Every structure is written in structure tokens, then in C-alpha cells.
Amino acid sequence: MFPGFGRALIVSMNVVGWALAIAGIAMLLWSLILTIRVNKTNPIPYWRNPAVVAPGSIVLRSVGAALLVFGAVTLTSSPNYWSVGLVLLALLPALIMTPAHNRRVDRK
């Protein structure tokens, strides 16, 4: 795949890609948790910012998304589709935690 480079380069690119992607997912999750904590009595809208924006959550979300994208792009050097699944996996916590939070707020 890379002329003149050995398998060690591809393996190290995969390690870096996974590390970046995992760090990005962690930052996205951290941002979501901060947002939910600050908005205990407010529902979190899906297509705009919540009523109260947690300090640092936008920066965490931006850096986390960038790390996730760079990690996924780095993983595309290997002949599989892990990078697509990884991005979808990163969305899963938000798709579970946001409706759960909004249901909890509606019940109060």
C-alpha cells in the first residue's frame, strides 16, 4: 500500500488512529455529560444549543470531533470499515443519553 514503507508503519498508523479516535469519543462523551449536568431541569434540544451551555463543553465537543475524524481518517489505511463503525459508535451515547435526560425532565 505504501511503497518503500514496511508493515510497521501501517501498524503504528493504526495505533495512532485508534488512540485519536478513542480520545475523541471520550471528549465527546465528557462534553455530553457536562451539558446534561448543567441542564438538570431543562430539556436538551437536538438541533441547537441547550438553554444553559456548560463551560468548556463547546471546546470539548469541537476538539473531540476533530480527534475522532483524524483518527477515523488514519484508520482508513487498513482494508476494513472500522472507521465508519467507529464514527457511528461515537454517536451512540448521545442517541441514548439525550432522550433519557429529556424524558426525566418531562416527568418532573
Backbone bond lengths (Angstrom), bond angles and torsions (degrees), N, CA, C in turn:
res aa  C-N    CA-C-N  psi(-1)  N-CA   C-N-CA  omega(-1)  CA-C   N-CA-C  phi
1 M - - - 1.438 - - 1.532 110.63 -
2 F 1.301 117.76 -44.85 1.453 122.11 175.93 1.524 108.10 -111.47
3 P 1.316 118.79 105.04 1.465 119.10 -178.19 1.526 111.33 -64.21
4 G 1.294 115.54 133.94 1.456 120.69 178.38 1.516 114.09 87.63
5 F 1.312 117.83 -7.31 1.453 121.14 179.22 1.517 109.09 -112.69
6 G 1.293 115.59 148.73 1.451 119.90 -178.17 1.514 112.82 -91.73
7 R 1.302 112.86 179.22 1.465 120.07 179.66 1.528 111.20 -63.89
8 A 1.310 117.92 -25.97 1.465 121.40 -179.27 1.531 111.38 -61.22
9 L 1.322 117.20 -34.97 1.463 120.15 178.96 1.529 110.44 -66.44
10 I 1.309 117.15 -42.27 1.459 120.56 -179.99 1.526 110.33 -65.90
11 V 1.307 117.06 -41.66 1.466 120.62 178.69 1.524 110.19 -64.00
12 S 1.321 117.33 -43.46 1.464 119.20 -179.59 1.525 110.98 -68.32
13 M 1.344 118.16 -32.82 1.467 120.06 175.57 1.524 110.55 -65.54
14 N 1.323 116.39 -37.47 1.464 119.49 177.53 1.523 111.47 -66.23
15 V 1.312 116.69 -40.18 1.471 120.22 178.62 1.525 109.98 -63.41
16 V 1.318 116.77 -45.21 1.464 120.49 178.37 1.527 110.34 -64.04
17 G 1.320 116.90 -41.66 1.461 120.82 179.11 1.514 112.46 -60.95
18 W 1.332 116.76 -46.80 1.465 120.18 177.75 1.521 110.98 -63.15
19 A 1.331 117.36 -42.26 1.470 120.32 -179.51 1.530 111.08 -62.36
20 L 1.331 116.83 -44.12 1.463 120.11 178.55 1.529 111.15 -64.29
21 A 1.316 116.15 -43.26 1.462 120.00 -178.46 1.526 111.33 -65.58
22 I 1.313 117.60 -42.48 1.465 120.83 179.64 1.524 110.43 -65.95
23 A 1.325 116.98 -40.52 1.468 120.11 176.73 1.529 110.45 -63.82
24 G 1.325 117.20 -39.69 1.462 120.89 178.17 1.515 112.35 -64.58
25 I 1.330 116.67 -43.02 1.465 120.59 178.08 1.530 110.45 -63.51
26 A 1.320 116.77 -40.95 1.465 120.45 179.11 1.530 110.98 -63.08
27 M 1.322 116.88 -40.82 1.465 120.04 179.79 1.533 111.23 -68.71
28 L 1.316 117.46 -38.28 1.461 119.98 176.56 1.525 111.16 -63.94
29 L 1.316 116.13 -41.84 1.460 120.57 178.60 1.525 111.07 -65.92
30 W 1.324 116.72 -42.14 1.465 121.45 177.85 1.535 110.24 -60.42
31 S 1.318 117.33 -43.14 1.460 121.68 178.70 1.527 110.78 -61.84
32 L 1.326 116.71 -41.84 1.463 120.53 179.17 1.529 111.21 -65.13
33 I 1.306 116.89 -41.55 1.469 120.55 179.00 1.526 110.48 -64.23
34 L 1.331 117.49 -42.67 1.472 120.01 176.82 1.523 111.26 -60.34
35 T 1.315 116.57 -42.05 1.460 120.93 -179.02 1.523 111.21 -65.53
36 I 1.313 117.09 -41.68 1.459 120.42 179.17 1.524 110.87 -66.78
37 R 1.323 117.95 -39.30 1.469 121.07 179.70 1.527 112.27 -63.11
38 V 1.327 116.01 -40.19 1.460 120.09 -177.62 1.530 111.20 -73.91
39 N 1.327 117.20 -29.81 1.467 121.94 -177.43 1.521 111.22 -104.10
40 K 1.321 116.99 55.72 1.466 120.84 -177.58 1.526 112.47 -63.75
41 T 1.319 117.59 -33.60 1.465 120.32 -177.91 1.529 113.13 -109.43
42 N 1.308 117.67 0.07 1.468 121.60 -179.31 1.521 110.32 -111.42
43 P 1.324 117.28 137.15 1.466 118.29 173.69 1.527 110.30 -70.36
44 I 1.307 115.97 153.30 1.469 121.42 179.28 1.523 107.83 -100.05
45 P 1.333 117.30 116.33 1.466 119.23 179.56 1.537 110.90 -72.20
46 Y 1.323 114.74 157.18 1.462 119.48 -177.24 1.526 112.86 -86.37
47 W 1.314 119.28 -29.92 1.459 120.96 -171.09 1.519 114.15 -114.74
48 R 1.311 118.49 9.45 1.463 120.89 175.89 1.518 108.82 -152.41
49 N 1.320 115.62 176.65 1.466 119.84 -179.17 1.523 110.50 -70.97
50 P 1.330 117.42 151.40 1.467 120.42 178.07 1.519 111.55 -70.93
51 A 1.326 115.53 172.54 1.467 121.04 -178.58 1.529 111.15 -59.78
52 V 1.316 116.95 -41.57 1.465 121.92 178.65 1.530 107.58 -118.67
53 V 1.317 115.69 123.63 1.468 120.73 179.47 1.525 108.47 -95.55
54 A 1.307 116.27 123.56 1.461 120.76 -179.29 1.531 109.77 -67.69
55 P 1.334 117.00 139.20 1.466 119.23 177.94 1.528 110.79 -60.22
56 G 1.311 115.95 126.64 1.454 121.70 177.72 1.512 115.25 86.37
57 S 1.339 117.64 -7.05 1.464 118.27 -175.52 1.530 112.27 -70.89
58 I 1.320 117.80 -33.61 1.462 120.05 179.76 1.526 110.24 -69.62
59 V 1.319 116.62 -39.28 1.474 119.99 177.40 1.526 110.06 -65.86
60 L 1.323 116.80 -43.89 1.468 120.24 177.70 1.529 111.30 -60.09
61 R 1.329 116.03 -43.40 1.455 120.41 -179.94 1.527 111.13 -64.05
62 S 1.320 116.88 -42.24 1.465 120.83 -178.69 1.527 111.66 -67.00
63 V 1.314 116.26 -48.47 1.467 120.28 -179.81 1.533 110.30 -66.59
64 G 1.326 116.83 -39.57 1.461 120.41 178.44 1.522 112.03 -62.47
65 A 1.329 116.69 -43.03 1.470 119.95 178.55 1.531 110.46 -65.17
66 A 1.322 117.08 -40.30 1.472 120.08 178.95 1.531 110.79 -64.10
67 L 1.328 117.12 -44.88 1.461 119.94 178.77 1.527 111.42 -63.23
68 L 1.319 116.43 -40.07 1.457 120.08 178.70 1.527 111.04 -63.34
69 V 1.314 117.40 -43.88 1.468 120.66 179.56 1.522 110.47 -65.72
70 F 1.325 118.20 -45.98 1.468 120.05 179.12 1.525 111.29 -62.66
71 G 1.319 116.76 -39.66 1.460 119.77 177.19 1.512 112.22 -64.76
72 A 1.334 117.02 -42.12 1.462 120.60 179.29 1.521 111.31 -66.50
73 V 1.323 117.11 -39.08 1.469 120.08 177.81 1.521 110.39 -65.88
74 T 1.309 117.45 -38.47 1.459 120.76 177.92 1.518 110.88 -64.69
75 L 1.321 117.62 -34.15 1.465 121.18 -179.34 1.520 113.18 -75.88
76 T 1.323 118.53 -12.49 1.458 119.44 -179.65 1.520 112.68 -72.83
77 S 1.322 118.62 -6.19 1.461 120.30 177.26 1.525 111.81 -71.71
78 S 1.319 116.40 -21.84 1.459 119.37 177.63 1.530 109.04 -89.46
79 P 1.312 117.96 151.40 1.470 120.57 -172.87 1.526 114.00 -82.43
80 N 1.306 117.80 55.55 1.459 120.54 176.26 1.523 109.28 -145.59
81 Y 1.301 116.11 178.17 1.461 121.08 -175.70 1.518 112.57 -109.82
82 W 1.321 117.44 30.64 1.457 120.92 178.79 1.521 111.97 -62.38
83 S 1.311 116.69 -32.41 1.464 118.72 -176.06 1.527 111.37 -65.65
84 V 1.324 117.90 -37.23 1.457 120.69 177.96 1.530 109.67 -68.51
85 G 1.311 116.71 -45.38 1.455 120.55 178.07 1.511 112.53 -63.03
86 L 1.320 116.08 -33.80 1.456 120.84 179.69 1.518 111.49 -66.18
87 V 1.319 117.27 -41.82 1.460 120.66 178.59 1.530 110.01 -66.56
88 L 1.322 116.94 -40.70 1.468 119.65 176.87 1.524 111.40 -65.41
89 L 1.311 116.79 -36.93 1.459 121.14 177.35 1.531 111.30 -63.92
90 A 1.315 116.74 -34.16 1.461 120.68 179.56 1.524 111.51 -66.40
91 L 1.332 117.31 -27.47 1.456 120.70 -179.88 1.524 112.88 -81.99
92 L 1.297 117.33 -19.14 1.459 121.92 -174.32 1.540 114.19 -58.73
93 P 1.338 120.53 -46.36 1.470 118.87 179.47 1.527 113.44 -59.97
94 A 1.326 116.98 -39.15 1.468 119.60 179.20 1.519 110.91 -67.48
95 L 1.328 116.78 -35.85 1.461 120.43 179.71 1.527 112.50 -71.35
96 I 1.305 117.34 -17.22 1.461 121.71 178.13 1.536 110.78 -99.48
97 M 1.326 116.85 -46.04 1.461 120.38 -172.57 1.534 113.39 -74.19
98 T 1.328 117.99 -36.27 1.466 120.01 -177.53 1.528 112.19 -66.43
99 P 1.343 119.49 -50.34 1.474 117.48 177.11 1.529 112.81 -63.36
100 A 1.328 117.33 -34.91 1.461 119.92 178.06 1.530 110.47 -63.22
101 H 1.324 116.51 -42.94 1.466 120.58 177.80 1.531 110.48 -63.65
102 N 1.329 116.51 -45.22 1.467 119.62 -178.40 1.528 111.71 -64.49
103 R 1.332 118.67 -36.21 1.463 121.09 175.60 1.524 111.04 -65.39
104 R 1.347 116.55 -39.81 1.463 120.65 178.84 1.529 110.49 -64.17
105 V 1.329 117.63 -39.84 1.458 121.43 179.55 1.527 110.36 -68.28
106 D 1.323 118.03 -39.12 1.464 121.76 -179.50 1.513 112.09 -64.90
107 R 1.333 117.44 -32.42 1.461 121.44 -179.65 1.516 113.12 -71.16
108 K 1.326 117.25 -25.20 1.476 120.71 -176.96 1.498 112.59 -76.62
